[in-house]
Amino acid sequence: MDELDLAEVEREICRLPDVSIVRLVAELDGRVSEVHVVAHQGKHPKQIVRDVQSVALASFGLELDRRVISVVQLGGTVLDEAFAPEPRPSIVAITAEASGMRSLVRVTLALDEEEAVGFAEGSIATTARHRLVALATVDSLRQLEPAAECVDVDHAEVLRIGAHDVAVVTVVYVIPPAEQLVSGSAIVRPQQEADAVARAVLDATNRRLAYVSAP
């Protein structure tokens, strides 16, 4: 989308009764990466975000991810609402079951009011357990975030760094013809290596998925 089109989108969004000012920021490829909205008080920021998405889609066929839209609400001269909160997946539960030489890992994630259970099966070898947790986390994430279909696990392990154990995960984003490797990390809490691996996966994906189009 060129610069003139962005200006037209801004003008159309400003026709919403609750919106005073809007500014769209695009990358070099034309993809909108930031939407800044100044709005009046009265309507919840989440509803304003939905209104902005609806206008952009209905009028221009432009799909805006809710996580790139920030809303500032002004009441008199006081800034009352900094931005609409960005929901992110959270870990609900992680379980592992061993049967003979095989292990089944389940990771449950929640996003808003929705939950999803991801699965991964493999060897009971200690060298495989962290990768299984990472795979199950991505499997769950794909059910909550369609854009995560382009994500795969490259490597997962727990390292000793100074006085702390740190889970480090690398994931690859496959967007043909390109592939991009991204890392995430999380401090290991006492007796919670699996939790740290899952948090490292989310660290590698939370922000970046906002800029990936779902297949």
N, C-alpha and C positions, 0 to 999 in steps of 0.2 A: 504493500500500500504506500503511495507516494505522500509527500508532505501536504499537498493540497487536500487529499482525501482525509488525512488525519485532522486537518482543520475543520472539515465538514462534519466529521464524527464528533468533534468537540462541541461544535455549535448545536448539533442535534441533541446531544446529551444535556447541554445547558438548558434545553427546553423543558426538562423535568422540573416540576414545581419546587422540589426540595434541593435542587442543585444550583449553586451560585457560579462556581468556576470549575473547569475541568481541564486537565493537561495530560495528553498522551505522549509517552516517550517510546520511540521505536528503535530497534537495532538496525544495523546497516542493511540487513536482508529484508527489512520492512516489518518484521515481527514485533508486535507491541509487547514491551517488557515491563512497563510501568504505567499505571493510570492513577493520577492524583485528583481527588475530588474534594472541593470545598462545598459543604452543604449546610442548610439551615437545621436548627433543632426540630425535634418532633418525631421524626421517623427513625427507627432503629438503623444503625449503619449497615447491618447485614441486608436489610430490605433495600436500602439505597444501592448496595452492590448488585443485588439481583436486578433492580430497575436499570442500572447502567448496562449490565450484560444483555438485558432484553432489547434495549434500544439499539445497541451496537449490532446485535444479531439480526433483528427484524429489519432494520433500515439499511444495513450495509453488508450483511452476511459475515460479520466479523465476530469470531468467538473469542471472548476475553475470559481468561482463567480468573476465578474469584481471588486467588492469592496474589495477583499483581495489582489489585485495586485497593488503594488506601483512601479512607474517608476521614476528613476533618470536619467537625461540626462546630459552628460558631454561634454562641448565644450572647448577644450584646457585644462586649469587648472581651469576653472570656472564652478561652479555648477549652471546650468541655470534653471532646472525644478525639483522641489522637489519631486513631485509625481503627478500621474494622479488624478484629482479631483473625489471624490466619490459622485455621484448624490444621492440625498435623496428626498423623497416626501415632497412637500410643500403644505400648505393650500391655496386654491383658494377662496372658499366661504363656508359659513355655513348658512343654513336657517332652520326655523322651522315654521310649519303651524299647527294651532289648529282647530279641527273640533269636536265640542261637547266635549266629555270627552277624545278624542284621540289626539295625537300629532304626526306629521310626521316630522322627521329631515332629512335634506340632507347635506352631507359633500362632497365637491369637492376637490380632491387632484390632484396634478400634479407631474409627474416624467419625467425628460427630456422634450420631447414635447408631452407627452401623458397625458390626463386628464381622471379621472374616478369619477363618482358620486355614493356615498354610501347612503343607506337608512336605517332608523330604525323607527319603529312605536311602540307607547306605550301610557301609561297614561299621562295626562297633569299634574299629581302631581309633585310638585317641587322636591320631593325626587327622581323622575325618570328621570328628564330632563338631568342631567349630564351623566347618564348611556346611554341614547339614543344617545347623541352626541358621546360618546365613541364607541358604537356599529356601528353607521353610519360611523365613521372614519375607523374602522377595515374593514367594508364592502367595502369601497372605496379602502383601502389598498390591499385587496385580489385581486382586479381587476388589480392592478399595479404590485404587487409582488406575484407570485404564491405560494411562501413559506409561505405567511401569512395565508394560509388555516389552518395551525395548531394553529393559535392564536384565543383566545376567551377572552371576557371581564369578569373579575371577579368583579371589583368594581370601581366606579368613584365618587369622591366627591371633594368639595372645602373646604379647611380648613383654619382657621386663624392661622398663625404662626408669632408671634411677631407683627410687624406693617403691615404685608402683607397677602393677600389671596393667597393661593397656590392650584392649581388643582393637585390632586394625583389620579393616575389610576393604578390599578393592572390588569395585563393580565396573562393568563395562556397559556403556550406552551404545546400542547398535542402531544407528540411524543411517541406513544405506545411502551412499556408499561409504559413509564415515563410521568410525568407531572411536569412542572416547573413554579413557580409563579415569575413574574418580575414586578417591579414597575417603574413608570415614573412620572415626576412632571414638572410643569411649573408655573411661577409667573403669576398671573391674572392681566392683564392690565385693566385700567379703563373701566368698562362696557363691558368687553369681557371675561366673564366666559366660554362661549362655545368655544371660540378660545383657551383658556388655557387648557381646557379638551382635545381638539384635539391634541394640542402640547404635552401634557403629554402622550397621546397614542403613538405618534411618538417617544418621548423620550424613551419609553419602548421597542420600536421595531426596531428603525433605525439600530443600530449596530448589534444586535443579529440576525436579519434576514439574514445577510450575511453568517451565519454559519449554517443555517437551509436548508436542501435540500427540494426542491419543491416536493409535492406529485406526 
